[in-house]
């Protein structure tokens, strides 16, 4: 426990100066991580092959991981020291106010914190009392109040006791603060060695939780906007000092990484902290379960479900294995930056809630001339992210070839909980209506950071049930922050005509393979929209009245683009017309769209 003299004389600015030093290390580590990924690893992937590439990549991956860890841990030390200084300064301020009050009253504060005061002579002395001095100490069960009605008519005793109590409270508070922060600071250490292990990353996540609990009164999570518009999020972010921004990123990376309307580089940096720690945690859990047993075994009675697999699955094996596969796919995209000219990846969203979510951008959308947001459909989730990420790589590549002079960012948006089976889930509309506000917030956030609707040409691509979610978002009252909508294999968009979508009929584009069963299935599920009209096939009428339409119907009114792929999932086959058509729309080269 400090003395009141030590608390009075302490220079807490030294803690702030130390915090600034740790902050600089944290920021430099993050900048170094970006340089390793974008300026060192990317050229090696683009130019080297074989063992030389493998060895160099392995070393650079370790280096980048080390910088990422330094960024997080040093940031935690910085936040802790700043918060310690702030809380101790507040206690010091209370002490100094009490000391000033004592000086103004000509009271003397003794070394032990008691307060010597002159007995009042302003009133007649009560019988048995005499003039002189008295001493007030903290801890009275019923503190006296300043005034003539107590302490035998001596108002000074109540004043002195109040001062003594305030001095004691300030010193006690400082001792509690010191003990609380000392425990956390002792834990912010790392073992020796050059490699950052999964155990260290999991420990970092634990450290973050401890620091959150310790500094919450100064830098609480409730200060971060929740449920606000992207414009409001941007206003909040812009109103912070750079130090406040960095401290929020360090302490609440998941919350900052999820905020629509703030810069993509900030979201990426924050989400990578969460991603690395979560990746390590899930890897550890999967390793603890051991190898996945075979799902079935052959017995004398025939093929049966393997009891060992049943136990493994009940312990979360299938769920954890899927999460790990999804995170490995995201990491795999990080590791491909520079390959075939692929731009840096930005992680704009990540969590394990619900089906698991990941939002991965090829290139920075904040500065892109063209932005593409891909909304996948039924069965999409974190576990299956690999294929969806690859599709947007292919769209980026095709777009870059069509328009090399303009920058394009393509984004895989697994940002909602999609239906996970055809029946009954994909036949239900609530998935689309629940996902639509999330999609609209994300699109509004991109547009907010980009600087308005004229700064980037934005195309939303919806596949399968993802197009239903796009329909729910685009028909909702308000502004759909996109210029064009492309749908592939759509079961319906919940509207009967392309003109019912916010982008307007001229900017709705449809692809449907001849053998894709989903458009018909969507009608059975009533995911299309209805209108009075005539259904035609190659211009020939075959139905009339109050008809249900989906985007592949002529009556829907969308641009029906040529498709040279088959099935429900071939729309992104390399060098196909299906893929080139999407790229043509994405880059605004409408004259290069091929029609049937």
C-alpha positions in Angstrom: 0.0 0.0 0.0 1.5 3.4 -0.9 1.7 6.3 1.5 -0.2 9.5 0.8 3.1 11.2 0.3 4.1 8.7 -2.4 0.8 9.0 -4.1 1.1 12.8 -4.0 4.6 12.9 -5.5 4.2 10.2 -8.1 4.7 11.1 -11.8 2.3 8.9 -13.8 3.2 10.6 -17.0 6.1 8.2 -17.0 3.7 5.4 -17.5 2.1 7.2 -20.4 5.5 7.7 -21.9 6.2 4.0 -21.6 2.8 3.2 -23.1 3.7 5.4 -26.1 6.8 3.4 -26.6 4.9 0.1 -26.5 2.3 1.6 -28.9 5.0 2.4 -31.4 6.3 -1.1 -31.3 2.8 -2.5 -31.8 2.2 -0.2 -34.8 5.5 -1.0 -36.3 4.9 -4.7 -35.9 1.6 -4.4 -37.7 3.1 -2.4 -40.5 6.0 -5.0 -40.8 3.4 -7.8 -41.0 1.8 -6.1 -43.9 5.1 -5.5 -45.6 6.1 -9.1 -45.1 2.8 -10.2 -46.7 2.5 -7.7 -49.5 6.1 -6.6 -50.3 8.1 -9.7 -49.5 6.0 -12.9 -49.7 3.9 -11.8 -52.7 6.9 -11.2 -55.0 8.4 -14.6 -54.0 5.2 -16.4 -54.8 5.1 -14.6 -58.2 8.6 -15.3 -59.2 10.0 -18.3 -57.3 9.2 -22.0 -57.7 10.2 -25.3 -56.1 12.1 -25.7 -52.8 13.5 -22.1 -52.9 10.0 -20.8 -52.8 8.8 -23.2 -50.2 11.7 -22.5 -47.9 11.4 -18.7 -48.3 7.7 -18.7 -47.8 8.0 -20.8 -44.6 10.4 -18.4 -43.1 8.4 -15.3 -44.1 5.2 -16.9 -42.8 6.8 -17.4 -39.4 8.1 -13.8 -39.5 4.7 -12.5 -40.3 3.1 -14.6 -37.6 5.7 -13.2 -35.1 4.9 -9.6 -36.1 1.2 -10.3 -35.7 1.8 -11.6 -32.2 4.0 -8.6 -31.3 1.3 -6.3 -32.6 -1.3 -7.7 -30.3 0.8 -8.3 -27.2 2.6 -4.9 -27.3 -0.8 -3.3 -27.9 -2.1 -4.9 -24.7 0.8 -3.6 -22.7 0.2 -0.1 -24.1 -3.5 -0.2 -23.2 -2.7 -1.5 -19.7 -0.1 1.2 -18.9 -2.3 4.0 -20.2 -5.3 2.8 -18.2 -3.1 2.3 -15.1 -1.8 5.9 -15.5 -5.4 7.2 -15.9 -6.8 5.5 -12.9 -3.8 6.4 -10.6 -4.0 10.0 -11.8 -7.7 10.1 -10.8 -6.8 8.8 -7.3 -4.0 11.3 -7.1 -6.3 14.1 -8.1 -8.7 13.2 -5.3 -5.9 13.1 -2.8 -4.6 16.5 -3.9 -8.0 18.0 -3.6 -8.3 16.8 0.0 -4.8 18.2 0.7 -5.7 21.5 -0.8 -8.9 21.6 1.4 -6.8 20.9 4.4 -4.3 23.7 3.5 -7.2 26.2 2.9 -8.5 25.5 6.4 -5.0 25.6 7.9 -5.3 22.0 9.0 -2.2 19.8 9.2 -2.0 16.4 7.5 0.2 14.1 9.5 2.5 11.4 8.1 0.1 8.7 9.0 -2.8 10.4 7.2 -4.6 11.8 10.2 -5.6 15.4 10.2 -4.7 17.9 13.0 -7.2 20.7 13.3 -7.6 23.7 15.6 -10.5 23.4 17.9 -13.1 26.0 16.9 -13.3 29.2 19.0 -16.0 30.7 17.0 -18.7 29.5 19.4 -18.9 29.3 23.2 -17.1 26.2 24.4 -19.2 23.5 26.0 -18.6 22.7 29.6 -15.5 20.6 30.1 -13.8 21.5 26.8 -10.8 23.7 26.2 -9.2 25.4 23.2 -6.2 23.7 21.4 -5.9 21.1 18.6 -7.6 17.8 17.8 -6.8 14.9 15.5 -9.3 13.3 13.0 -8.6 9.8 11.7 -10.3 7.9 8.9 -12.6 4.9 9.6 -15.2 6.4 11.9 -18.3 4.3 11.9 -20.5 7.4 11.7 -18.4 10.2 10.2 -19.2 13.6 11.7 -20.6 16.3 9.5 -19.1 19.7 9.2 -21.2 22.1 11.3 -21.8 23.4 14.8 -24.4 20.7 15.7 -21.9 18.0 16.3 -18.6 17.3 18.1 -19.6 19.4 21.1 -20.3 22.4 18.9 -16.9 22.2 17.0 -17.4 22.4 13.2 -13.7 21.8 12.5 -13.8 18.3 13.7 -16.3 17.2 11.1 -14.3 19.0 8.4 -11.1 17.3 9.4 -12.7 13.9 9.6 -14.1 14.3 6.1 -10.6 15.2 4.8 -8.9 12.3 6.6 -11.5 9.9 5.1 -10.9 11.2 1.6 -7.2 10.9 1.9 -7.6 7.3 3.1 -9.9 6.5 0.3 -7.5 7.9 -2.3 -4.6 6.0 -1.0 -6.6 2.7 -0.6 -7.9 3.1 -4.2 -4.4 3.6 -5.5 -3.2 0.5 -3.7 -6.1 -1.5 -5.2 -5.4 -0.1 -8.6 -1.7 -0.9 -8.3 -2.3 -4.5 -7.3 -4.9 -5.1 -10.0 -2.7 -3.9 -12.8 0.5 -5.5 -11.4 -1.1 -8.9 -11.8 -2.1 -8.3 -15.4 1.3 -6.8 -16.4 3.1 -9.8 -14.9 1.1 -12.0 -17.2 1.9 -10.0 -20.3 5.1 -12.0 -21.0 6.2 -14.3 -23.8 8.5 -17.3 -23.7 11.9 -17.2 -25.3 12.3 -18.4 -28.9 11.7 -17.3 -32.5 8.5 -19.2 -33.2 5.0 -18.1 -32.1 3.2 -21.2 -31.1 -0.6 -22.0 -30.9 -0.2 -22.0 -27.1 1.1 -18.4 -27.2 -1.8 -17.3 -29.4 -4.3 -18.9 -27.0 -2.5 -17.2 -24.1 -2.8 -13.9 -26.0 -6.6 -14.4 -26.2 -6.6 -15.0 -22.4 -4.5 -11.9 -21.8 -6.9 -9.8 -23.9 -9.8 -11.0 -21.7 -7.9 -10.2 -18.5 -7.0 -6.7 -19.7 -10.6 -6.1 -20.8 -11.7 -6.8 -17.2 -9.0 -4.7 -15.7 -9.4 -1.5 -17.8 -13.1 -1.8 -18.5 -14.0 1.2 -16.4 -11.8 3.4 -18.6 -12.2 1.8 -22.0 -15.4 -0.3 -22.0 -16.9 -2.2 -24.8 -20.1 -0.3 -24.3 -18.4 2.7 -25.9 -18.4 1.0 -29.2 -21.5 1.6 -31.4 -23.9 -1.4 -31.5 -26.7 -1.6 -34.0 -25.9 1.8 -35.5 -25.8 2.7 -39.2 -22.5 2.6 -41.0 -22.6 6.4 -41.3 -22.9 6.6 -37.5 -20.1 4.1 -37.1 -17.9 6.2 -39.3 -18.8 9.4 -37.4 -17.8 7.6 -34.1 -14.5 6.4 -35.5 -13.6 9.7 -37.0 -14.3 11.4 -33.7 -11.7 9.3 -31.9 -8.0 10.2 -31.5 -5.5 7.9 -33.2 -4.5 6.6 -29.8 -8.1 5.7 -28.9 -8.6 4.0 -32.2 -5.5 1.8 -31.7 -6.5 1.0 -28.1 -10.0 -0.1 -29.2 -8.5 -2.2 -31.9 -6.2 -3.9 -29.5 -8.7 -4.5 -26.7 -11.9 -5.3 -28.7 -10.7 -6.6 -32.1 -13.8 -8.7 -32.8 -16.1 -5.7 -32.2 -14.0 -3.3 -34.3 -13.5 -5.8 -37.1 -17.3 -6.2 -37.4 -18.1 -2.5 -37.7 -19.4 -1.6 -41.1 -18.4 1.9 -42.1 -14.8 2.0 -40.9 -11.7 1.5 -43.1 -11.1 -2.0 -44.5 -7.4 -1.9 -43.4 -8.6 -1.4 -39.8 -11.1 -4.2 -40.0 -8.6 -6.5 -41.5 -5.9 -5.8 -38.8 -8.5 -6.3 -36.1 -10.0 -9.5 -37.6 -6.6 -11.1 -38.1 -6.0 -10.9 -34.4 -9.2 -12.7 -33.7 -8.6 -15.1 -36.6 -5.1 -16.2 -35.5 -6.2 -16.7 -31.9 -9.4 -18.7 -32.9 -7.4 -20.7 -35.5 -5.0 -21.8 -32.8 -7.8 -22.6 -30.4 -9.7 -24.8 -32.8 -6.5 -26.5 -34.0 -5.8 -27.4 -30.4 -9.3 -28.7 -29.8 -9.1 -30.9 -33.0 -5.7 -32.2 -32.0 -7.1 -33.1 -28.6 -9.9 -35.2 -30.1 -7.4 -37.2 -32.1 -7.9 -38.5 -35.7 -11.4 -38.8 -37.0 -12.5 -42.5 -36.8 -14.1 -44.1 -39.8 -17.8 -43.3 -39.9 -18.9 -46.9 -40.5 -17.5 -50.3 -39.6 -18.2 -53.8 -41.0 -19.5 -56.3 -38.5 -21.0 -59.8 -38.8 -24.4 -58.1 -38.8 -23.4 -55.8 -41.7 -22.2 -52.2 -42.0 -23.1 -50.1 -39.0 -22.3 -46.7 -37.6 -18.9 -46.8 -35.9 -19.5 -46.1 -32.1 -16.1 -44.5 -31.9 -17.1 -42.0 -34.6 -20.4 -41.3 -32.8 -18.5 -40.4 -29.7 -16.0 -38.2 -31.7 -18.9 -36.4 -33.3 -20.7 -35.9 -30.0 -17.6 -34.3 -28.7 -17.8 -31.7 -31.5 -15.5 -33.4 -34.0 -17.6 -32.7 -37.1 -18.2 -29.1 -36.1 -14.6 -28.4 -35.1 -13.2 -30.1 -38.2 -15.5 -28.0 -40.4 -14.4 -24.8 -38.6 -10.8 -25.7 -39.1 -11.3 -26.5 -42.8 -12.9 -23.1 -43.3 -10.1 -21.3 -41.4 -7.5 -23.2 -43.4 -9.2 -22.0 -46.6 -9.1 -18.4 -45.4 -5.4 -18.8 -44.4 -4.8 -20.4 -47.8 -6.1 -17.2 -49.4 -3.8 -15.1 -47.3 -0.9 -17.3 -48.5 -1.7 -16.8 -52.2 -1.3 -13.1 -52.3 1.0 -12.3 -55.2 0.3 -15.6 -57.0 -0.8 -14.9 -60.6 -1.0 -11.2 -59.6 -3.6 -11.8 -56.9 -3.8 -8.6 -54.8 -3.6 -8.6 -51.0 -6.4 -10.2 -49.0 -8.5 -8.2 -46.5 -10.5 -10.0 -43.8 -13.5 -7.8 -43.3 -15.5 -10.2 -41.1 -14.9 -13.4 -39.1 -16.6 -15.3 -36.3 -17.8 -18.8 -35.3 -21.3 -17.7 -34.4 -24.2 -19.7 -36.0 -22.8 -21.4 -39.1 -19.6 -19.5 -38.9 -18.9 -16.4 -41.1 -16.0 -15.0 -43.1 -15.9 -12.0 -45.4 -12.7 -12.1 -47.5 -11.8 -9.4 -50.1 -9.3 -9.7 -52.9 -7.9 -6.2 -52.9 -8.9 -3.2 -50.9 -12.5 -2.2 -51.7 -12.1 1.3 -50.1 -10.0 2.4 -53.1 -11.2 0.0 -55.8 -12.7 1.3 -59.1 -14.9 -1.8 -59.2 -16.3 -3.7 -56.3 -18.0 -7.1 -56.4 -19.8 -8.7 -53.5 -20.6 -12.4 -53.8 -23.5 -13.8 -51.7 -23.4 -17.6 -51.7 -26.5 -19.8 -51.2 -27.7 -23.0 -49.6 -25.1 -24.9 -47.5 -22.7 -21.9 -47.5 -20.9 -21.4 -44.2 -17.4 -21.1 -42.9 -16.7 -24.8 -43.2 -17.2 -24.6 -47.0 -15.5 -21.3 -47.6 -12.8 -22.7 -49.9 -15.0 -22.9 -53.0 -16.7 -19.6 -52.5 -13.3 -17.9 -52.0 -12.0 -19.5 -55.2 -15.0 -18.2 -57.1 -14.2 -14.6 -56.3 -10.6 -15.2 -57.1 -11.7 -16.3 -60.6 -14.0 -13.3 -61.0 -11.1 -11.0 -59.9 -8.8 -12.6 -62.5 -11.4 -12.3 -65.3 -12.2 -8.7 -64.3 -8.5 -7.8 -64.2 -8.0 -9.2 -67.6 -11.0 -7.3 -69.0 -10.0 -4.0 -67.4 -6.4 -4.1 -66.3 -6.2 -0.3 -66.0 -8.8 -0.1 -63.3 -8.6 -1.7 -59.9 -11.2 -4.4 -58.8 -11.9 -5.8 -55.4 -14.0 -9.0 -55.3 -15.5 -10.0 -51.9 -16.8 -13.4 -50.7 -19.5 -12.4 -48.3 -20.4 -15.4 -46.0 -22.0 -12.9 -43.7 -25.3 -14.4 -43.0 -26.7 -17.8 -41.9 -27.8 -19.5 -45.1 -30.1 -22.5 -45.2 -28.1 -25.7 -44.8 -30.4 -28.1 -46.7 -32.7 -28.1 -49.7 -35.7 -29.3 -47.8 -37.1 -27.8 -45.7 -34.7 -24.9 -45.1 -34.0 -23.7 -48.6 -37.8 -23.6 -49.2 -38.2 -21.0 -46.4 -38.0 -17.3 -46.9 -36.9 -16.2 -43.4 -33.2 -16.9 -44.1 -33.3 -14.3 -46.8 -35.2 -11.7 -44.8 -32.9 -12.2 -41.8 -29.8 -11.9 -44.0 -30.9 -8.9 -46.0 -30.3 -6.2 -43.2 -26.8 -7.6 -42.8 -26.1 -7.4 -46.5 -27.5 -3.9 -46.7 -25.3 -2.8 -43.8 -22.2 -4.2 -45.4 -22.9 -2.6 -48.7 -23.7 0.7 -47.0 -20.5 0.4 -45.1 -18.4 -0.1 -48.2 -20.1 2.9 -49.9 -19.6 5.0 -46.8 -15.9 4.4 -46.6 -15.5 4.7 -50.4 -16.9 8.2 -50.2 -20.3 7.8 -51.9 -22.1 6.0 -54.7 -20.1 7.5 -57.5 -16.6 6.4 -56.3 -16.8 2.7 -57.1 -18.9 0.6 -59.5 -20.5 -2.0 -57.3 -21.9 -5.3 -58.4 -23.7 -7.8 -56.2 -23.6 -11.5 -57.4 -26.1 -13.8 -55.8 -25.8 -17.6 -56.3 -28.7 -19.9 -55.7 -30.5 -19.0 -52.4 -28.0 -16.1 -52.1 -29.9 -14.4 -54.9 -33.1 -14.7 -52.8 -31.2 -12.9 -50.0 -30.1 -10.2 -52.5 -33.7 -9.9 -53.6 -34.9 -9.4 -50.1 -32.2 -6.7 -49.5 -32.8 -4.9 -52.8 -36.6 -4.8 -52.5 -36.4 -3.5 -49.0 -37.4 0.1 -48.4 -34.4 2.4 -48.7 -31.2 2.4 -50.7 -29.5 -0.7 -52.0 -25.9 0.4 -52.3 -25.0 -1.3 -55.6 -25.1 -0.5 -59.3 -25.8 -3.9 -60.7 -27.2 -7.3 -59.6 -26.1 -10.6 -61.2 -27.8 -13.8 -60.2 -26.8 -17.3 -61.1 -29.0 -20.3 -60.7 -31.6 -18.2 -58.9 -34.6 -19.9 -57.3 -36.3 -16.6 -57.1 -35.8 -13.1 -55.7 -39.2 -12.6 -53.9 -40.3 -10.0 -56.6 -42.2 -10.6 -59.8 -40.3 -8.2 -62.1 -36.7 -6.9 -62.3 -38.0 -3.3 -62.1 -39.1 -4.1 -58.5 -35.4 -4.2 -57.5 -33.7 -1.0 -56.4 -31.0 -1.0 -59.1 -33.7 -0.9 -61.9 -34.5 -3.4 -64.6 -31.6 -2.4 -66.9 -29.1 -3.4 -64.2 -30.4 -6.9 -63.3 -28.6 -9.8 -65.0 -29.4 -13.5 -64.9 -27.6 -16.7 -65.7 -29.2 -20.1 -65.6 -27.8 -23.3 -67.1 -30.2 -25.4 -69.2 -29.9 -28.3 -66.8 -29.9 -26.3 -63.5 -33.0 -27.5 -61.6 -32.9 -24.8 -59.0 -35.1 -22.1 -60.8 -37.9 -24.6 -61.1 -37.4 -25.8 -57.6 -37.6 -22.2 -56.4 -41.1 -21.9 -58.0 -42.2 -25.0 -56.1 -41.0 -23.3 -52.9 -42.7 -20.0 -54.0 -39.4 -18.1 -53.7 -40.2 -16.1 -56.9 -42.5 -13.1 -57.1 -45.9 -12.7 -58.6 -47.4 -10.3 -61.1 -50.1 -10.1 -63.8 -48.4 -11.0 -67.1 -47.6 -13.5 -69.7 -44.9 -16.2 -69.5 -43.0 -16.7 -72.8 -40.3 -19.1 -74.1 -38.3 -17.6 -76.9 -41.0 -15.1 -77.3 -43.8 -17.6 -77.5 -46.5 -17.3 -74.8 -47.4 -20.4 -72.7 -49.0 -19.0 -69.6 -50.9 -15.9 -68.6 -52.6 -14.4 -65.6 -51.2 -13.9 -62.1 -47.9 -15.7 -62.8 -44.9 -16.5 -60.6 -41.5 -15.5 -62.1 -37.9 -16.1 -61.3 -34.9 -14.2 -62.9 -34.3 -16.8 -65.6 -37.9 -16.3 -67.0 -38.3 -13.9 -69.9 -41.3 -12.4 -68.1 -39.1 -11.3 -65.2 -37.4 -8.7 -67.4 -33.7 -9.2 -66.5 -30.8 -9.4 -69.0 -30.6 -13.1 -69.7 -26.9 -13.8 -70.3 -25.4 -16.6 -72.3 -24.4 -19.7 -70.2 -22.0 -22.3 -71.6 -21.7 -24.3 -68.3 -23.9 -27.0 -66.9 -25.4 -27.8 -63.6 -25.9 -25.5 -60.6 -22.3 -24.8 -59.7 -20.5 -24.4 -63.0 -21.0 -20.7 -63.5 -17.4 -19.9 -62.4 -15.6 -22.4 -64.6 -12.5 -20.8 -65.9 -12.6 -19.3 -69.4 -16.4 -19.9 -69.6 -18.8 -17.4 -71.1 -20.7 -17.6 -67.7 -17.6 -16.3 -65.9 -16.6 -13.7 -68.5 -20.2 -12.3 -68.5 -20.0 -11.7 -64.8 -16.7 -10.0 -65.2 -18.1 -7.8 -68.0 -20.9 -6.6 -65.7 -18.5 -6.2 -62.8 -16.3 -3.9 -64.8 -19.1 -1.9 -66.4 -18.3 -3.3 -69.9 -21.9 -4.0 -70.7 -21.2 -4.1 -74.5 -19.1 -7.2 -73.9 -21.9 -9.2 -72.3 -22.7 -12.2 -74.5 -26.4 -13.1 -74.9 -28.0 -16.4 -76.0 
